[in-house]
């Protein structure tokens, strides 16, 4: 082989070797790229972290121009000093009554009633808020109508905690406890109520007076007009039957403010359960008269609901006497509503609750009113004056008379009662 051929052979050999090495390098590079692309997110993150660690190691001795932010604790420390030291240890009964509308004894009894509703859970991340503090937070909201954030600062909790307790308390009250505080009277209770009304107003067989008041509500944008009453502000109608001790034994608070009183009555449980009223008849003017309810001119006349005589061109003296005594009996309902709103100021201000939840709050306040009346908790005159001032901003709408035909049985009972008053109480006794 000549030298020229040897050189060509050597050049060709090195060319093949170089081509082989280049091909092998390219295959390795492509394989590594495919492997990296096929790796999951976790592997890529580990590769990046390794790269960052190497970079940090190189810059380890370079001082950082920005200071490190201090580590923050996830749980904010709040002070419960006012509740734990001031209220529980230093409050007198008068302080309890002014702040929570009841004495410490009544408050502890209420906590017992609500234990099944607001009892703290056994396992929680943080220390559970005691039952007494939960009930106090709800009462403070109903009494003061303060903002959630204000109450939260007072008790040392978060404002969402205050809202959660108010909602849990009200829904638990309506679903469970309210049936023990607002209920249809038994036969013995009905007799006691009838005696109380007769002693005060001389009308026998009366077991309650039915009336209504309007409670402010935050209405929905869709259907706003349905909630606007005749005074031009949105409300719910609270219909209640009141006994002689100013306690409610039936309520309805689900109808919007534009609804007439007679329509509210027809949509209430009272209308459906009127046949369940105790039947203890009494002979009056030759007629057997069962227990019945008195009502104003906005309600229909029925055999279990007696209203005043309508005003024809002229009322007889006997009819006028009956109307005057019935109007006097209405003071029981007016007094009950006044005491209710004096205790729970949340019923006097424009509501911050969702309109679907407002009936729960109204019913809860009515139940708490009955509880306070049963425990003989007085209403301070200052509360009543403050309530009267607040109510001027939202005046109550006037009632519209019910002009439909009257029930014959109701007219018969009303005539017997009119003759009874004429016989037993001289006309000159009525001014």
C-alpha positions as CSV (number, residue, x, y, z in Angstrom):
1,X,0.0,0.0,0.0
2,X,1.4,3.3,-1.0
3,X,1.8,6.2,1.3
4,X,-1.0,8.1,-0.4
5,X,-3.4,5.3,0.0
6,X,-2.4,4.9,3.6
7,X,-3.1,8.6,4.3
8,X,-6.5,8.3,2.7
9,X,-7.3,5.2,4.7
10,X,-6.2,6.9,7.9
11,X,-8.3,10.0,7.2
12,X,-11.4,7.9,6.4
13,X,-10.9,5.9,9.6
14,X,-10.7,9.0,11.8
15,X,-13.7,10.4,9.9
16,X,-15.8,7.3,10.8
17,X,-14.6,7.5,14.5
18,X,-15.4,11.2,14.7
19,X,-18.9,10.6,13.2
20,X,-19.5,7.8,15.7
21,X,-18.5,9.9,18.6
22,X,-20.6,12.8,17.5
23,X,-23.6,10.5,16.9
24,X,-23.1,9.0,20.4
25,X,-23.0,12.4,22.0
26,X,-26.2,13.5,20.2
27,X,-28.0,10.3,21.3
28,X,-26.9,10.8,24.9
29,X,-28.0,14.4,24.8
30,X,-31.4,13.5,23.3
31,X,-31.9,10.7,25.8
32,X,-31.2,13.0,28.7
33,X,-33.6,15.6,27.3
34,X,-36.3,13.0,26.9
35,X,-35.7,11.7,30.4
36,X,-36.1,15.2,31.8
37,X,-39.2,15.9,29.9
38,X,-40.7,12.6,31.0
39,X,-40.0,13.3,34.7
40,X,-42.9,14.3,36.8
41,X,-43.4,17.7,38.4
42,X,-41.8,16.5,41.7
43,X,-38.6,15.4,39.9
44,X,-38.3,18.6,38.0
45,X,-38.8,20.6,41.3
46,X,-36.0,18.6,42.9
47,X,-33.7,19.3,40.0
48,X,-34.5,23.0,40.3
49,X,-34.0,23.0,44.0
50,X,-30.6,21.3,43.6
51,X,-29.7,24.0,41.1
52,X,-30.9,26.7,43.5
53,X,-28.9,25.2,46.4
54,X,-25.8,25.2,44.3
55,X,-26.4,28.8,43.4
56,X,-27.0,29.7,47.1
57,X,-23.8,27.9,48.1
58,X,-21.9,30.0,45.7
59,X,-23.5,33.2,47.1
60,X,-23.3,32.1,50.7
61,X,-20.8,34.7,51.7
62,X,-22.7,37.5,49.9
63,X,-24.7,39.6,52.5
64,X,-28.5,39.8,51.7
65,X,-29.6,43.4,50.9
66,X,-33.2,42.8,52.3
67,X,-33.9,42.0,56.0
68,X,-35.9,38.8,56.7
69,X,-39.5,39.3,57.7
70,X,-40.3,38.0,61.2
71,X,-42.4,34.9,61.4
72,X,-46.1,35.6,62.2
73,X,-48.3,33.5,64.5
74,X,-51.5,32.1,62.8
75,X,-53.7,32.6,65.9
76,X,-54.4,36.2,67.0
77,X,-54.4,36.8,70.8
78,X,-57.7,38.4,72.0
79,X,-58.5,39.7,75.4
80,X,-61.5,38.2,77.2
81,X,-60.8,40.3,80.3
82,X,-64.2,42.1,80.3
83,X,-66.1,38.9,80.3
84,X,-63.9,36.8,82.6
85,X,-63.0,39.4,85.2
86,X,-65.6,42.2,85.0
87,X,-68.8,40.3,84.1
88,X,-68.4,37.0,85.9
89,X,-66.7,38.4,89.0
90,X,-67.8,42.0,89.5
91,X,-71.3,42.4,87.9
92,X,-74.2,42.8,90.3
93,X,-77.7,41.7,89.5
94,X,-78.6,45.2,88.4
95,X,-75.6,45.2,86.0
96,X,-76.7,41.8,84.6
97,X,-80.2,43.2,84.1
98,X,-79.1,46.3,82.4
99,X,-76.6,44.5,80.1
100,X,-78.5,41.2,79.4
101,X,-82.1,42.1,80.5
102,X,-82.1,39.4,83.2
103,X,-80.4,38.7,86.5
104,X,-77.6,36.1,86.9
105,X,-80.0,33.5,88.3
106,X,-82.3,33.8,85.2
107,X,-79.2,33.9,82.9
108,X,-78.0,30.6,84.3
109,X,-81.4,29.0,83.9
110,X,-81.5,30.2,80.2
111,X,-78.1,28.6,79.7
112,X,-79.5,25.3,80.9
113,X,-82.3,25.5,78.4
114,X,-79.9,26.3,75.5
115,X,-77.3,23.7,76.5
116,X,-78.3,21.3,73.8
117,X,-78.1,24.0,71.1
118,X,-74.9,25.9,72.0
119,X,-72.9,23.3,73.9
120,X,-69.2,23.4,72.9
121,X,-67.8,20.5,70.9
122,X,-65.6,18.1,72.8
123,X,-62.7,18.2,70.3
124,X,-61.6,21.5,68.9
125,X,-58.3,23.0,67.7
126,X,-58.6,26.0,70.0
127,X,-59.9,26.1,73.6
128,X,-63.7,26.1,73.2
129,X,-65.8,29.2,74.1
130,X,-67.9,28.3,77.2
131,X,-71.6,28.0,77.0
132,X,-72.3,31.0,79.2
133,X,-70.2,33.2,77.1
134,X,-71.9,32.1,73.9
135,X,-75.4,32.9,75.4
136,X,-74.1,36.2,76.7
137,X,-72.8,37.2,73.2
138,X,-76.2,36.5,71.7
139,X,-78.1,38.4,74.3
140,X,-75.7,41.4,74.0
141,X,-76.5,41.4,70.2
142,X,-80.2,41.4,70.7
143,X,-80.1,44.0,73.5
144,X,-77.7,46.5,72.0
145,X,-78.1,45.8,68.2
146,X,-74.3,46.6,68.0
147,X,-72.2,45.6,65.0
148,X,-70.6,42.2,65.0
149,X,-67.1,43.7,65.1
150,X,-68.0,45.8,68.2
151,X,-69.3,42.8,70.1
152,X,-66.3,40.8,69.0
153,X,-63.9,43.3,70.6
154,X,-66.0,43.5,73.7
155,X,-65.9,39.7,74.3
156,X,-62.4,39.0,72.7
157,X,-63.6,36.8,69.9
158,X,-63.7,37.1,66.1
159,X,-66.8,38.8,64.5
160,X,-67.6,35.7,62.5
161,X,-67.8,33.8,65.8
162,X,-70.4,36.3,67.0
163,X,-72.5,35.9,63.9
164,X,-72.2,32.1,64.1
165,X,-73.5,32.1,67.7
166,X,-76.5,34.4,66.9
167,X,-77.5,32.2,64.0
168,X,-77.1,29.0,66.0
169,X,-78.9,30.3,69.0
170,X,-81.9,31.6,67.0
171,X,-82.3,28.5,64.9
172,X,-81.9,26.3,67.9
173,X,-84.5,28.3,69.8
174,X,-87.1,28.1,67.0
175,X,-86.5,24.4,66.3
176,X,-86.4,23.2,69.9
177,X,-86.8,25.4,72.9
178,X,-89.5,27.7,71.7
179,X,-92.2,25.0,72.1
180,X,-91.7,25.1,75.8
181,X,-92.0,28.9,76.0
182,X,-94.7,29.7,73.4
183,X,-97.5,27.2,73.3
184,X,-101.3,26.7,73.3
185,X,-102.7,27.0,76.9
186,X,-104.0,23.9,78.6
187,X,-107.5,23.8,80.0
188,X,-106.2,24.8,83.5
189,X,-104.1,27.5,82.0
190,X,-107.0,28.8,79.9
191,X,-109.2,29.0,83.1
192,X,-106.5,31.1,84.8
193,X,-106.2,33.4,81.8
194,X,-110.0,33.8,81.6
195,X,-110.1,34.7,85.3
196,X,-107.4,37.3,84.8
197,X,-109.1,39.0,81.9
198,X,-112.5,39.0,83.6
199,X,-111.0,40.5,86.8
200,X,-109.4,43.3,84.7
201,X,-112.0,44.0,82.0
202,X,-115.2,42.2,83.1
203,X,-115.5,40.1,79.9
204,X,-115.8,36.4,80.6
205,X,-114.2,33.4,78.7
206,X,-111.4,35.5,77.2
207,X,-108.1,33.6,76.8
208,X,-106.1,36.2,74.9
209,X,-106.1,39.3,72.7
210,X,-104.8,39.1,69.1
211,X,-102.9,42.1,67.7
212,X,-100.0,42.8,65.4
213,X,-96.9,45.0,65.2
214,X,-94.5,45.7,62.3
215,X,-90.8,44.7,62.7
216,X,-88.1,46.3,60.3
217,X,-86.5,44.0,57.8
218,X,-83.8,44.3,55.1
219,X,-85.9,43.3,52.1
220,X,-84.6,41.6,48.9
221,X,-84.2,43.7,45.8
222,X,-86.6,41.3,43.9
223,X,-89.9,41.7,45.7
224,X,-89.1,44.8,47.7
225,X,-92.6,46.2,47.3
226,X,-94.1,43.2,49.0
227,X,-92.4,44.1,52.2
228,X,-93.3,47.8,52.2
229,X,-96.1,48.6,54.7
230,X,-98.6,51.4,54.6
231,X,-96.1,53.8,56.3
232,X,-93.6,53.3,53.5
233,X,-90.9,51.2,55.2
234,X,-90.1,47.5,54.8
235,X,-91.2,45.1,57.5
236,X,-92.5,41.8,58.7
237,X,-95.9,41.5,60.4
238,X,-95.6,40.1,63.9
239,X,-99.0,38.7,64.9
240,X,-99.4,37.5,68.5
241,X,-102.0,36.4,71.0
242,X,-101.3,37.8,74.4
243,X,-102.6,36.6,77.8
244,X,-103.4,38.8,80.8
245,X,-99.8,38.6,82.1
246,X,-98.4,40.0,78.8
247,X,-97.0,36.7,77.5
248,X,-97.4,35.3,74.0
249,X,-99.0,31.9,73.5
250,X,-99.1,32.1,69.7
251,X,-97.1,34.1,67.2
252,X,-96.7,34.4,63.4
253,X,-93.9,36.5,61.9
254,X,-93.5,35.2,58.4
255,X,-95.7,37.5,56.4
256,X,-94.3,40.7,54.7
257,X,-95.4,44.2,55.7
258,X,-98.0,44.7,52.9
259,X,-100.2,41.8,54.1
260,X,-103.5,42.7,55.7
261,X,-104.2,41.5,59.3
262,X,-107.0,39.1,58.2
263,X,-104.7,37.5,55.6
264,X,-101.9,37.1,58.2
265,X,-104.4,35.4,60.4
266,X,-105.5,33.0,57.7
267,X,-101.9,32.0,57.0
268,X,-101.0,31.4,60.7
269,X,-101.0,28.3,62.8
270,X,-103.6,29.8,65.0
271,X,-106.2,29.7,62.2
272,X,-105.4,26.1,61.5
273,X,-105.4,25.1,65.2
274,X,-108.3,27.1,66.4
275,X,-110.3,23.9,67.0
276,X,-107.6,22.9,69.5
277,X,-108.5,25.7,71.9
278,X,-109.6,24.3,75.2
279,X,-113.4,23.7,75.3
280,X,-114.7,24.7,78.7
281,X,-118.2,26.1,78.0
282,X,-119.9,28.6,80.3
283,X,-123.6,29.6,80.3
284,X,-123.9,33.3,79.4
285,X,-127.3,34.8,78.6
286,X,-128.8,31.4,77.8
287,X,-125.9,30.5,75.4
288,X,-123.1,28.1,75.9
289,X,-119.9,30.1,75.3
290,X,-116.5,28.4,75.0
291,X,-113.2,30.2,75.4
292,X,-112.5,32.8,72.7
293,X,-110.0,35.4,71.7
294,X,-110.6,39.2,71.4
295,X,-109.5,41.2,68.4
296,X,-109.5,44.6,66.9
297,X,-111.6,45.8,63.9
298,X,-109.0,44.5,61.4
299,X,-109.9,40.9,62.2
300,X,-113.0,38.9,61.1
301,X,-115.7,37.9,63.6
302,X,-115.8,34.1,64.3
303,X,-117.1,31.9,67.0
304,X,-113.6,31.8,68.5
305,X,-112.5,35.4,67.7
306,X,-114.8,38.2,68.9
307,X,-114.3,41.8,67.6
308,X,-116.1,45.0,68.4
309,X,-119.5,46.1,67.1
310,X,-119.2,47.8,63.7
311,X,-120.2,51.4,63.7
312,X,-123.6,51.8,62.0
313,X,-125.1,55.3,62.0
314,X,-125.6,54.9,65.7
315,X,-124.4,52.4,68.4
316,X,-126.7,51.5,71.3
317,X,-125.3,52.3,74.8
318,X,-124.9,48.5,75.4
319,X,-122.9,48.1,72.2
320,X,-120.8,51.1,73.0
321,X,-120.1,49.6,76.5
322,X,-118.9,46.4,75.0
323,X,-116.6,48.2,72.5
324,X,-115.1,50.3,75.3
325,X,-114.3,47.3,77.4
326,X,-112.8,45.4,74.4
327,X,-110.7,48.4,73.6
328,X,-109.4,48.4,77.2
329,X,-108.5,44.8,76.9
330,X,-106.3,45.6,73.9
331,X,-103.9,47.3,76.3
332,X,-102.6,43.9,77.2
333,X,-101.3,43.3,73.6
334,X,-100.0,46.9,73.4
335,X,-98.1,46.5,76.7
336,X,-96.7,43.2,75.6
337,X,-95.3,44.6,72.4
338,X,-93.9,47.6,74.2
339,X,-92.1,45.4,76.8
340,X,-90.9,43.1,74.0
341,X,-89.2,46.0,72.1
342,X,-88.0,47.6,75.2
343,X,-86.0,44.5,76.1
344,X,-84.7,43.6,72.6
345,X,-83.7,46.7,70.7
346,X,-82.8,44.7,67.7
347,X,-86.5,44.7,66.8
348,X,-86.5,48.5,66.6
349,X,-83.7,49.2,64.1
350,X,-83.3,48.4,60.4
351,X,-82.2,44.8,60.3
352,X,-78.7,43.7,59.3
353,X,-79.9,40.1,59.0
354,X,-80.8,38.4,55.7
355,X,-84.6,38.7,55.2
356,X,-85.0,34.9,55.3
357,X,-83.4,34.8,58.8
358,X,-85.2,37.8,60.3
359,X,-88.3,35.7,61.3
360,X,-85.9,33.5,63.4
361,X,-84.7,36.6,65.3
362,X,-88.2,37.9,65.9
363,X,-89.4,34.5,67.2
364,X,-86.3,34.2,69.4
365,X,-87.0,37.6,70.9
366,X,-90.7,36.6,71.6
367,X,-89.5,33.4,73.3
368,X,-87.0,35.3,75.4
369,X,-89.7,37.9,76.3
370,X,-91.9,35.0,77.7
371,X,-88.9,33.7,79.6
372,X,-88.2,37.0,81.2
373,X,-91.9,37.5,82.1
374,X,-92.0,34.0,83.6
375,X,-88.9,34.8,85.7
376,X,-90.6,38.1,86.7
377,X,-87.8,40.2,85.2
378,X,-88.9,43.8,85.3
379,X,-88.7,46.3,82.4
380,X,-86.8,49.4,83.3
381,X,-88.6,52.7,82.4
382,X,-85.5,54.0,80.7
383,X,-85.6,51.1,78.3
384,X,-89.2,52.0,77.4
385,X,-88.3,55.6,76.8
386,X,-85.4,54.7,74.6
387,X,-87.7,52.3,72.6
388,X,-90.3,55.0,72.2
389,X,-87.7,57.4,70.7
390,X,-86.4,54.7,68.3
391,X,-89.9,53.8,67.2
392,X,-90.7,57.3,66.1
393,X,-88.3,56.8,63.2
394,X,-90.5,53.9,62.0
395,X,-94.1,54.6,62.9
396,X,-96.6,51.8,63.0
397,X,-99.1,51.7,60.1
398,X,-102.8,52.0,60.9
399,X,-105.1,49.0,60.7
400,X,-107.7,48.7,58.0
401,X,-111.2,47.5,59.2
402,X,-112.3,44.1,58.0
403,X,-115.6,44.7,56.1
404,X,-116.6,41.2,55.0
405,X,-119.8,39.6,56.2
406,X,-119.7,38.5,59.9
407,X,-120.1,34.9,61.1
408,X,-123.6,34.3,62.6
409,X,-122.2,32.2,65.5
410,X,-119.8,35.0,66.3
411,X,-122.6,37.6,66.3
412,X,-124.6,35.4,68.6
413,X,-121.8,35.1,71.1
414,X,-121.1,38.8,70.9
415,X,-124.7,39.6,71.6
416,X,-124.7,37.3,74.6
417,X,-121.6,39.1,76.0
418,X,-123.1,42.5,75.3
419,X,-126.3,41.5,77.3
420,X,-124.1,40.1,80.1
421,X,-122.2,43.4,80.5
422,X,-125.5,45.3,80.4
423,X,-127.0,43.1,83.2
424,X,-124.0,42.9,85.5
425,X,-122.3,46.3,85.0
426,X,-124.4,49.5,84.9
427,X,-123.9,51.7,81.9
428,X,-122.9,54.6,84.0
429,X,-119.8,52.7,85.0
430,X,-118.4,53.3,81.5
431,X,-117.1,56.7,80.7
